[in-house]
């Protein structure tokens, strides 16, 4: 067989596409679960026993209903008081310019503080533990 310019064209039998394996795309929910949720438990104060978690990278605490952990019963807690932020493999506690501060032990935190599972911190009169779930 030749083309319009009389150049010989090689004929090949049709090739079949072979799919060796098909890997499903991970869903967003699967990716979040690989990292794991951020868990906290109130371990002291007027809402003792309250547990909350978030699947994302930020958990907020305060009296406002917009927070992940709503501490509406503690009058010493600001509307947006503190947050826990995951940054890669590290987790940090941040005060959100609250009036009464966020404390780890007796120390008022002034900047982003790295925390580990089991860290207990205070917002207002409420003690909260960052849980290892």
ChimeraX attribute file (.defattr): number of C-alpha atoms within 10 A of each C-alpha:
attribute: neighborCount
match mode: 1-to-1
recipient: residues
	/A:1	8
	/A:2	9
	/A:3	8
	/A:4	6
	/A:5	6
	/A:6	8
	/A:7	9
	/A:8	10
	/A:9	9
	/A:10	7
	/A:11	7
	/A:12	6
	/A:13	5
	/A:14	6
	/A:15	6
	/A:16	6
	/A:17	6
	/A:18	6
	/A:19	6
	/A:20	6
	/A:21	6
	/A:22	6
	/A:23	6
	/A:24	6
	/A:25	7
	/A:26	8
	/A:27	8
	/A:28	8
	/A:29	10
	/A:30	11
	/A:31	10
	/A:32	13
	/A:33	11
	/A:34	8
	/A:35	14
	/A:36	16
	/A:37	20
	/A:38	22
	/A:39	18
	/A:40	25
	/A:41	19
	/A:42	22
	/A:43	18
	/A:44	16
	/A:45	17
	/A:46	16
	/A:47	19
	/A:48	13
	/A:49	12
	/A:50	15
	/A:51	15
	/A:52	16
	/A:53	18
	/A:54	15
	/A:55	14
	/A:56	15
	/A:57	16
	/A:58	18
	/A:59	22
	/A:60	21
	/A:61	26
	/A:62	25
	/A:63	19
	/A:64	17
	/A:65	13
	/A:66	12
	/A:67	17
	/A:68	16
	/A:69	23
	/A:70	20
	/A:71	27
	/A:72	17
	/A:73	12
	/A:74	17
	/A:75	12
	/A:76	19
	/A:77	26
	/A:78	22
	/A:79	20
	/A:80	20
	/A:81	25
	/A:82	24
	/A:83	21
	/A:84	23
	/A:85	21
	/A:86	19
	/A:87	10
	/A:88	8
	/A:89	6
	/A:90	10
	/A:91	19
	/A:92	16
	/A:93	26
	/A:94	18
	/A:95	24
	/A:96	19
	/A:97	13
	/A:98	17
	/A:99	13
	/A:100	15
	/A:101	20
	/A:102	26
	/A:103	18
	/A:104	17
	/A:105	12
	/A:106	9
	/A:107	11
	/A:108	14
	/A:109	16
	/A:110	13
	/A:111	11
	/A:112	14
	/A:113	14
	/A:114	14
	/A:115	18
	/A:116	14
	/A:117	14
	/A:118	12
	/A:119	16
	/A:120	20
	/A:121	22
	/A:122	23
	/A:123	24
	/A:124	20
	/A:125	15
	/A:126	19
	/A:127	21
	/A:128	25
	/A:129	19
	/A:130	21
	/A:131	18
	/A:132	13
	/A:133	10
